Each structure stands twice: as structure tokens, then as C-alpha cells.
Amino acid sequence: MKKNTFFRRSLFFLLLFLGVCFYPEITERIQSIPSLSAIFSGNEVTRNLYDLLTGVPDEVREKKKRELDEYDPGHREYYFQQLDTGEKRAYREMLEGIRERRASFYLTTSGVDRVNRIAHALYLDHPELYWVHNREKSYTTSYQGRDFCEFAPGYQYTVDQMQEINTHMEAAFQEMCSYLPENPSEYEMVATVYTYIIDHTEYASSEDDQNIAGVFWKKEAVCAGYARAAMYLLERLGISCIFVEGNALDEEDTERHAWNIVTIDQEPYYMDTTNGDQPDFLMGEAAQLLEHKTTVMDYLCPFPEEYEQLYLSDMEFDLPVCTSHEMNFYVKNGSYITPYSWQAVQDICRLRIDNGAAVVRFKVGPAEDFSAAKEEWINGESSRLVSQYYMQRNGMGYVEYYCGTLDTFKTFYFIF
């Protein structure tokens, strides 16, 4: 043990002397001796000397000295928690550099795959970093045999545009809050965000469609923009929300998709605002008529076993397992009919019409019961009873109505 200590001290002073005298010539040779890194990792003084002699930039050496922040106020950072210590440190460095809009900066880790994993976790956790969430590429410069790299994010918007976008984001948040009931429950907050995004966003491709700027600034986006906007609003309300990426399981639909997992009363649920904005399943022209616009509530807390027939996550990171049915829209509103009976459907329809509803919807299960109900209430003559009762209650002699089913969720819609 004493010999080893004496060797380290002797080597320390020798390299110090040589470094001062012959720094440019010796740096490359020191880097080529892998064992020296281990020898000099014993304490902070020797580590700093090794970094100095091998040309580690001051920025990297300073970042290595920082304590690791495990939490960022206002953000749950679900994916951050799944990184190792070195990845977490680089995540924090990346977050700081992007928030400061630095063109490039050093990370105290290396390897393109590792940096990409860290960046992906960061972008999943932070929807408010919209200026790097679209189509601009990032670049990583690695150095052979070094434990650091240089990272250059691609920024999409100018500072003036960001100020304008931020103003729209704040206005949207305040407007959404105005729709919340007094002392809202977690479910009411989630449902309000769900309907707000659907009511204020058009599903369309654009230069801004992958991030929240598309939703709050341009009022149009695709699934990634919808899901990030939902996460942004819910995090500001203190609701745990995760952004999830994956693929459709339909063999004819291989498109990528994005959705959320929200936590309500300590239980995780799926939430898909994008599909909630697409009532194309309705028969006739109902989906195109403004007066018949309705939010498809099936994608708010759907039965997980049914939603998982539609989409599969990328599984790069672990996700919460959704199992509960309690917060499903139909379960909460007493519109889930199981086992099926013709009388139960009629009672639900009459109850909704008696309460002034122009949209009647209900869910039937299991699968064989759904098939029987569909045969009677869509393919058969029973649907006419709904329209007749609607006319009777509203003193009308004629009414147009539209009907349709979402087969995956076993739900029925009648719209007047």
C-alpha cells in the first residue's frame, strides 16, 4: 500500500514538471496510456491534473465539479429518472445549454448513441423546449478516448418568435384555466385540458406541427404537437403526465403516433387528444358539420386493454402499466352497459334526451354483447326510436340525426 502511494506521488510530480515544460508534446502521449486515467481517479487533485494535462476544456472540468440536481422545479421528468448517474449529469448540462440557447456546449459524457438517448429523454420530459422539438437536427462531436463531447442543438425559432409564442402559450393556459370548475378534481383538470386542446387545434401538417408552438401559436398540429401541448398544460396544473411515442398496430396503418399517460388519483391512464379530435367514424356528414362538432371522449382514460389493441409504445424506456377502468368517461357517467339489454340502452338514450343532450353516447361490453347491440341499434330499426323520442321531447316534426360506432371501444353515438 505504501509503495503504491509513493508511486502515485512520484508520478504526479513527474507529470506536473513535464507538463509545465513540454505540455504540447506530452498531452497526446498521456492520452494514449489508458491506465493513467484509473491511476489519477483517486482524488480531485489528481483528476484535475489529468484533465489539465490531457487538454480537457475548462467548461468540462467545471461541469464535472457540480453537484447533480435530481429535480427540476415544475417538471416530473419521468424519463430522467431512468438514466444512470452519468446520463443524468449530461441531461442537466443539455437542459441548461438549450434553455440558454447556446449554439454548442460540452457534455461530460461521450458516444453518439448515449447522447441521443439522453437528448430523447430530455425532449420527452420537457415539452416547453419547443424550439428544439421540431425538424432541426442536432450534432454531436466526439473525441476518441475522451469522456466528453460537444453538443450542438438545432434551434428553429428566432428570439422574437419565441417571445410571441410564449405570449400565446401563457394566454392559452389562462384561457384553459377559466374553464375549470371551482376546486377541480384531478379528473376534471385532465378532462378540461383534453377538450381544450381538441377545441382549439386543427389536425394539420405544418412547419410547427411536432411541438406546442403548433397548438398554441398556429392552432394546428399533428399527434406529437397535441400530446406535448397536453403535457405542458397538465404539468402547469400539477398533474403528472408522460409523453409517449409508438406505432399503430393496424397492419394497414404503419404511421408513428404519440399520446400521453396521465395519473389521476394515483392511477395511470392513457389519454390520446389527437384521436379525440377525429370523429370520422360517424355516418353521413356529421363529422364535417360545425353544428354537430363533438369531442370524442373515448380516448380519455380508455380501457387499457382496448387502447393497447391500437398502439404500441417504442419501449425504449419503461412505462407505467395502465389497468384501471374507474376514470373511463362511460364508467364515470353511468353509460357503460354490461351485460347488454335492449331496455338498458333505451333508458340511457331517454335519460340523456330528457336532460337536453343533443349527443347520446354509451358503451356496451363484452364483445358479443356489443355485436348484438350494434345489430339492433345501428343495423336494425331501434335507432329510429331514439329520433322519435328526441322529436317528441323537443316538439319537433322532423329531425336529422347521425349515428356511428367505435368498434374498438364498443361505443355508440347518436347526434341530432
C-alpha positions in Angstrom: 0.0 0.0 0.0 2.9 2.4 0.9 4.7 1.5 -2.4 1.5 2.3 -4.4 1.1 5.7 -2.7 4.8 6.5 -3.2 4.4 5.6 -6.9 1.4 7.8 -7.4 3.0 10.8 -5.7 6.2 10.4 -7.7 4.3 10.1 -10.9 2.2 13.1 -10.0 5.2 15.4 -9.6 7.0 14.0 -12.6 4.0 14.7 -14.9 3.5 18.1 -13.3 7.1 19.0 -14.2 6.9 17.6 -17.7 3.5 19.2 -18.3 4.8 22.6 -17.4 7.9 22.2 -19.6 6.6 20.2 -22.6 2.8 20.5 -22.5 2.1 20.3 -26.2 4.3 17.3 -26.8 3.3 15.3 -23.7 -0.5 15.7 -23.9 -1.0 13.2 -26.8 1.3 10.6 -25.1 -0.6 10.8 -21.8 -3.9 10.3 -23.6 -2.6 7.2 -25.2 -2.0 5.4 -21.8 -5.4 4.2 -20.6 -4.1 3.1 -17.2 -3.3 6.7 -16.3 -6.9 7.6 -16.1 -7.5 5.0 -13.5 -4.4 6.0 -11.6 -5.4 9.6 -11.5 -9.0 9.0 -10.5 -8.1 8.6 -6.8 -8.8 12.2 -5.7 -9.9 15.5 -7.0 -6.4 17.0 -7.3 -5.1 14.2 -9.4 -8.2 14.1 -11.5 -7.9 17.8 -12.2 -4.2 17.4 -13.1 -5.0 14.6 -15.5 -7.7 16.7 -17.2 -5.4 19.6 -17.4 -2.5 17.6 -18.9 -4.8 15.9 -21.5 -6.4 19.1 -22.7 -9.9 18.8 -21.2 -11.7 22.1 -21.7 -12.3 24.4 -18.7 -16.0 24.1 -19.3 -15.9 20.3 -18.9 -13.7 20.5 -15.8 -16.1 22.9 -14.2 -19.2 20.9 -15.0 -17.6 17.8 -13.5 -17.3 19.6 -10.2 -21.1 20.4 -10.0 -23.5 18.5 -7.7 -26.1 16.6 -9.6 -29.6 18.1 -9.3 -32.1 15.3 -9.0 -35.2 17.5 -9.6 -36.2 20.4 -11.8 -39.0 22.6 -10.4 -42.3 22.2 -12.2 -41.4 19.1 -14.1 -41.7 15.4 -13.1 -39.0 14.3 -15.6 -40.2 10.7 -15.7 -37.6 9.6 -18.2 -34.7 11.4 -16.4 -35.3 9.1 -13.5 -34.5 6.1 -15.8 -31.0 7.3 -16.7 -27.8 6.4 -14.9 -25.8 9.0 -13.0 -23.5 10.0 -15.9 -26.5 10.3 -18.2 -28.4 12.4 -15.6 -25.4 14.8 -15.4 -25.3 15.2 -19.2 -29.1 15.7 -19.2 -28.8 18.6 -16.8 -26.0 20.1 -18.9 -28.1 19.7 -22.1 -31.1 21.3 -20.4 -29.1 24.3 -19.3 -27.5 24.8 -22.7 -30.8 24.6 -24.5 -32.6 26.9 -22.1 -29.8 29.5 -22.7 -30.0 28.9 -26.5 -26.3 28.2 -26.7 -25.2 27.2 -30.2 -23.0 24.4 -28.8 -21.7 23.3 -25.4 -19.8 20.5 -23.8 -21.3 17.4 -22.2 -19.5 15.3 -19.6 -20.2 12.1 -21.5 -19.4 10.7 -24.9 -20.8 8.3 -27.5 -23.4 9.3 -30.1 -25.9 6.6 -29.1 -25.6 7.6 -25.4 -26.0 11.3 -26.2 -29.0 10.6 -28.4 -30.6 8.6 -25.6 -30.1 11.5 -23.2 -31.5 14.0 -25.7 -34.5 11.8 -26.4 -35.3 11.6 -22.6 -34.9 15.3 -22.3 -37.3 16.1 -25.2 -39.8 13.6 -23.9 -39.7 15.2 -20.4 -39.7 18.9 -21.5 -42.4 19.9 -24.0 -41.8 23.6 -23.2 -38.5 23.3 -25.1 -40.4 23.7 -28.3 -37.6 25.5 -30.2 -35.7 22.1 -30.5 -38.7 19.9 -30.8 -39.4 20.0 -34.5 -37.3 19.2 -37.5 -33.9 20.8 -36.8 -31.1 18.3 -36.4 -28.6 18.2 -33.6 -24.9 17.3 -33.9 -22.5 15.6 -31.5 -18.7 16.0 -31.8 -16.9 13.2 -30.0 -13.2 12.9 -29.3 -11.6 9.4 -29.4 -10.8 8.1 -26.0 -12.3 11.1 -24.2 -15.2 11.1 -21.7 -16.8 14.3 -23.0 -18.2 15.6 -26.3 -19.5 18.8 -27.8 -23.3 19.0 -28.5 -24.9 21.4 -30.9 -28.8 21.5 -30.9 -30.7 22.9 -33.9 -32.9 25.8 -33.0 -36.0 26.6 -35.1 -37.3 30.0 -33.9 -35.8 33.4 -33.5 -35.8 35.2 -30.1 -38.7 37.5 -31.4 -40.7 34.5 -32.5 -40.1 32.8 -29.1 -41.4 35.9 -27.3 -44.6 35.8 -29.5 -45.0 32.0 -28.9 -44.5 32.3 -25.2 -47.2 35.0 -25.1 -49.6 32.7 -26.9 -48.7 29.8 -24.5 -49.5 31.9 -21.4 -52.7 33.2 -22.9 -53.8 29.6 -23.7 -53.0 28.4 -20.2 -55.0 31.3 -18.7 -58.0 30.6 -21.0 -57.9 26.9 -20.3 -57.9 27.7 -16.5 -61.1 29.8 -17.0 -62.9 26.7 -18.0 -62.0 24.8 -14.8 -64.7 24.4 -12.1 -64.1 25.7 -8.7 -61.8 23.4 -6.7 -61.5 20.9 -9.6 -60.6 17.3 -9.1 -57.7 15.8 -10.9 -60.1 14.2 -13.4 -61.8 17.5 -14.1 -58.4 19.1 -14.8 -57.4 16.3 -17.2 -60.8 16.4 -18.9 -60.6 20.2 -19.3 -57.2 20.1 -20.9 -58.3 17.2 -23.2 -61.3 19.1 -24.5 -59.5 22.5 -24.6 -56.8 21.2 -26.9 -59.3 19.4 -29.2 -61.5 22.5 -29.4 -58.6 24.9 -30.2 -56.5 22.8 -32.6 -56.8 21.7 -36.2 -55.2 18.4 -37.1 -52.9 19.5 -40.0 -49.2 19.2 -41.1 -47.1 22.3 -40.9 -43.6 23.6 -40.1 -44.7 23.7 -36.4 -46.8 20.5 -36.2 -44.4 18.5 -33.9 -44.4 20.9 -31.0 -46.5 23.0 -28.7 -45.9 26.1 -30.9 -48.2 24.5 -33.5 -51.0 24.1 -31.0 -50.8 27.5 -29.1 -49.4 29.7 -31.9 -50.6 28.4 -35.2 -53.6 26.4 -33.8 -52.7 23.3 -35.9 -50.5 20.3 -35.3 -50.3 16.5 -35.5 -50.1 13.9 -32.8 -46.8 15.0 -31.3 -47.9 18.6 -31.0 -51.3 17.5 -29.4 -49.6 15.3 -26.8 -46.9 17.8 -25.9 -49.4 20.6 -25.5 -51.5 18.3 -23.2 -48.4 17.6 -21.1 -47.4 21.2 -20.9 -50.8 22.3 -19.6 -51.2 19.4 -17.2 -47.7 19.9 -15.7 -48.6 23.5 -15.0 -51.7 22.3 -13.2 -49.5 19.9 -11.1 -50.9 16.8 -12.8 -48.4 14.0 -13.7 -48.3 13.5 -17.5 -46.0 11.5 -19.7 -45.3 11.9 -23.4 -45.3 8.5 -25.2 -44.2 7.6 -28.7 -45.0 4.5 -30.6 -46.6 2.8 -33.6 -50.1 1.9 -34.8 -50.8 -1.9 -34.6 -53.1 -1.8 -37.6 -51.4 -3.7 -40.5 -52.7 -1.1 -42.9 -51.6 1.9 -40.8 -47.9 1.9 -40.0 -47.7 5.6 -39.1 -46.0 6.8 -36.0 -48.1 8.1 -33.2 -47.8 10.0 -29.9 -50.1 10.0 -26.8 -50.0 10.6 -23.1 -50.2 8.7 -19.8 -51.8 10.8 -17.1 -52.0 10.0 -13.4 -55.4 10.5 -11.8 -55.9 9.7 -8.1 -52.6 7.8 -8.2 -53.6 5.6 -11.1 -52.1 5.8 -14.6 -54.5 6.2 -17.6 -54.0 6.6 -21.4 -55.0 9.9 -23.0 -55.0 10.5 -26.7 -56.1 14.0 -27.6 -55.3 13.5 -31.3 -57.8 10.8 -31.8 -60.3 12.6 -29.7 -60.4 15.3 -32.4 -61.3 13.0 -35.3 -65.0 11.9 -35.3 -64.7 10.4 -38.8 -66.4 7.2 -37.7 -69.8 9.0 -37.7 -72.1 8.1 -40.6 -73.2 10.8 -43.1 -71.8 14.3 -42.9 -71.9 14.7 -39.2 -68.1 14.9 -38.8 -68.0 17.8 -41.2 -70.9 19.9 -39.9 -69.8 22.5 -37.4 -73.1 22.4 -35.5 -72.5 18.7 -34.9 -69.0 19.0 -33.7 -68.5 16.8 -30.7 -65.4 15.7 -28.7 -64.8 12.0 -28.9 -64.4 11.1 -25.2 -63.4 7.5 -25.9 -59.7 8.4 -25.9 -59.8 10.0 -22.4 -59.0 7.2 -20.0 -60.0 4.4 -22.3 -60.0 0.8 -21.2 -56.2 0.0 -21.4 -56.7 -3.5 -22.9 -58.7 -1.9 -25.7 -56.3 1.0 -26.3 -53.4 -1.4 -26.4 -55.0 -3.1 -29.4 -54.4 0.2 -31.3 -50.9 1.4 -30.4 -47.7 0.0 -29.0 -45.0 2.2 -27.4 -41.4 2.2 -28.6 -40.4 0.5 -25.3 -37.0 2.4 -25.2 -37.9 3.4 -21.7 -40.2 1.7 -19.1 -43.7 3.0 -18.8 -46.4 2.8 -16.1 -48.8 -0.1 -16.5 -52.3 1.1 -17.0 -55.0 -1.3 -15.6 -57.8 0.8 -14.2 -61.3 1.5 -15.7 -62.5 3.8 -13.0 -62.0 7.1 -14.7 -63.3 6.0 -18.1 -65.8 8.5 -19.4 -68.6 6.0 -19.8 -68.0 4.3 -16.4 -68.0 7.6 -14.6 -71.2 8.8 -16.3 -73.2 5.6 -15.9 -73.2 4.9 -19.6 -71.3 1.6 -19.6 -73.9 -1.1 -20.2 -72.8 -4.6 -19.2 -74.4 -7.1 -19.6 -76.3 -5.7 -22.6 -80.0 -5.3 -22.6 -82.2 -3.5 -25.1 -84.1 -1.8 -22.3 -80.9 -0.5 -20.7 -79.9 1.2 -23.9 -83.4 2.7 -24.3 -83.2 4.0 -20.8 -79.8 5.6 -21.3 -81.0 7.3 -24.5 -84.1 8.7 -22.9 -82.3 9.9 -19.9 -79.8 11.8 -22.0 -82.5 13.4 -24.1 -84.6 14.3 -21.1 -81.5 16.2 -19.8 -81.4 18.2 -23.0 -78.5 16.4 -24.7 -78.1 16.6 -28.5 -75.4 13.9 -28.3 -76.3 10.4 -26.9 -73.4 8.0 -26.4 -72.9 4.8 -24.4 -70.6 1.8 -24.2 -71.5 -1.8 -24.4 -69.5 -4.9 -23.4 -68.3 -7.6 -23.7 -67.6 -8.1 -27.4 -70.5 -10.5 -28.1 -72.9 -8.1 -26.4 -71.6 -5.2 -28.5 -72.3 -7.2 -31.7 -75.9 -7.8 -30.6 -76.4 -4.1 -29.7 -74.9 -3.0 -33.0 -77.3 -5.2 -34.9 -80.3 -3.8 -33.1 -79.3 -0.1 -32.7 -77.3 0.6 -35.9 -78.3 -2.0 -38.5 -81.8 -2.5 -37.2 -84.8 -0.3 -36.6 -84.2 0.5 -32.9 -82.3 3.7 -33.7 -85.5 5.2 -35.1 -86.9 5.0 -31.6 -84.2 7.4 -30.4 -85.0 10.0 -33.0 -88.7 9.7 -32.4 -88.3 10.2 -28.7 -86.0 13.2 -29.4 -88.7 14.8 -31.6 -91.4 14.1 -29.0 -89.4 15.7 -26.2 -88.5 18.8 -28.3 -91.8 19.3 -30.0 -90.4 18.7 -33.5 -92.0 17.1 -36.5 -88.7 16.3 -38.3 -85.1 15.8 -37.3 -81.9 14.7 -39.0 -79.6 12.5 -36.9 -76.3 10.7 -37.4 -75.1 7.6 -35.7 -72.0 5.5 -35.6 -69.8 3.2 -33.5 -66.2 3.0 -32.5 -65.8 -0.8 -32.7 -62.5 -0.9 -30.8 -64.1 0.8 -27.7 -67.6 -0.8 -28.2 -69.2 2.6 -28.1 -72.3 4.1 -29.8 -73.0 7.7 -30.8 -76.4 9.4 -31.8 -76.1 13.0 -32.8 -79.1 15.2 -33.5 
